[in-house]
């Protein structure tokens, strides 16, 4: 029962931080609707079962089962995850990344910064999101233009701070 409450609190804390960031980025509605699927039984029950507090419970779920049922559900319903944006390429006959609409790249930025703040707490700095991005495989798994835009904004956050990053993000027009 305690993991249920702690997971619920973590989800709410994360969503609230994303909401604040989305407001600064000029995408308030996306902030209000961000990650609502985390309350679905498929995601919430597994999240509570594998709650860790310092990182996503999907990581532990993968260790146990070899995959995360919660993540499979989540990435297929939330357009701010680059994994949502893959499609069959008839030329290569395989899955390939698709360029994300800017409004979802904005939300992805907000999500990554908020996740760092929630999971790292007082240890969070503006270096963490770019270091996490560059240290992982996301950059090479995204469409190159999507990855370049996200990397630019994360570096802007690192070097110039939140105010400058959110100002530029808000002023970037969606296509």
N, C-alpha and C positions, 0 to 999 in steps of 0.2 A: 504493500500500500504506500510505503514511503517513497519508492521510486516513481509511482504514479504521480504523486504530488510534486516531487522534484522535477520530473519531466514536464509536467503541465506548466510549472513556474518557469522553466527554462524556455519552453516554446513561447510563452507569453512575453517573457523578457526580450527574447530575440525579435519577435514580431513588433514589439513596441519600438525597439531601436531601429528596425528597418523602416517603420512608419515615419519616424522622425527624419531619418536620412532621405526617404522618398519625398517628403515634404520639401526638404532643402534642394532636392534634385528636380523639383517641379513635376513630380509624378505621384501626387497624393493618392489618387484612387488605387494605383498599384500597391501603394503602401498599406492601404486599408484591406486589400484582398490578398496580400502576400501570404503565402504558405498556409492557406486555409485547409489544404488537404492534410496537414499534420494532425488535425483533429479527427480525421477519418479513422475507423477502427483498424484498417490495414496498417496505417502509419503509427497511430498513437499507441496501440497495444505493444507493437514491437519496440517502439521508442522507450516506453516505460520498462519493458522487460530487460532491455539492454542499456538502460540509462547509465552513463558514466559521470556526467557533470562537467568534465573538462574537454570533451570532444564529442563528436556526433555518435549517437548510439548505433548508427548504421555500420560504423567501423567494427564494433564488437559483434554485431549480428553477422557480418561477413566472416569474421574469424570462426564463428560457431558453425554456420551453414555453408560457407563458401560463396555466398551471395547475400544480398539484402533485399528481402521482399518489400520492406518499407521504402527503400531507395528506388527500386524498380517502379513502384507505384508513384512516388513523389516526382521523379524526373519526367515522367510521362504526362504530368498534369500541370507543371509549373514552367512557364515559358522563359523564366529568367535563368534557367539552367541550360548551359550550352549543350548538354547531352540530349535535350529535347530536340535540338536543331540538327538532326542528322536525317538523311534521306538516301534512298537508293540512287546511285549514279549509273545510268544506263551505259556510259562509256567504259567505266571500270568494272561494272557489275558487282559493286560492293557499296557498303554504307560510306557516306562521306559527310563532313561537316557542311552546314549551310550557314550563310551569313545571317547573323541575328539582326532583327529590327532594333534600332537604337534604343527605343523605350525599354526593351528587355535587357540590353547591355547596361543601361542606367540602373535598373533594378538589381542586376547581378552585382554591380559595384556596391550598391547599398547593402545587399545581402552579405557579401564577403566582409565588408568592414564591420557590420553588426555582429557577425559570427565571431570574428576575432575578438571583439570587445566582450562578448558574452563568455566565450570559452577561456580567454586569457585573463579577464578581469583587470586588476591593477597592473599586470605585466604587459598589457597591450601598449604598443606604440604605433605610430604611422608607418613604421618600417614593416610591420608584420604582414599586412595584406600583400604587398609586392613580393616580399620574400617567400610567402606561401605560394603565390602564383608562379614565380620563377623556379621554385624548388619542386613543383609538381609536374604532372603531365598534361595539365589543362591547356597550356599554351600551344602544344603541338596537336592537341585533339580538337581545337576550335578552328573555325574558318579563320584564315590568316588575317582578314580585315577586322573581324570581331576581336581576335586576340590582341592585335595592335592597338585598337581603341581602348580596350580594358587595361592593357599594360600602360598606355599613356596616362590614363586617369589615375591608376595606382601609383605611378611614379610622381605625378603631380601632387597627390596626397602626401607621399613620402617627403618631397622636397619643399612644398609650399604650404602644406597643411589642409585641413578640412574645408575652411572657408573658400580658399582658391579652387580646390577641386570641385566642390559643389557649385560654385559660381559658373565654372566652365561647363560642367555637366548640365546644369539647368539651361544654359544658353546654347547647347548643342541641339540643333534641330533634328527631329525625327524624320525618317523617310518612310 
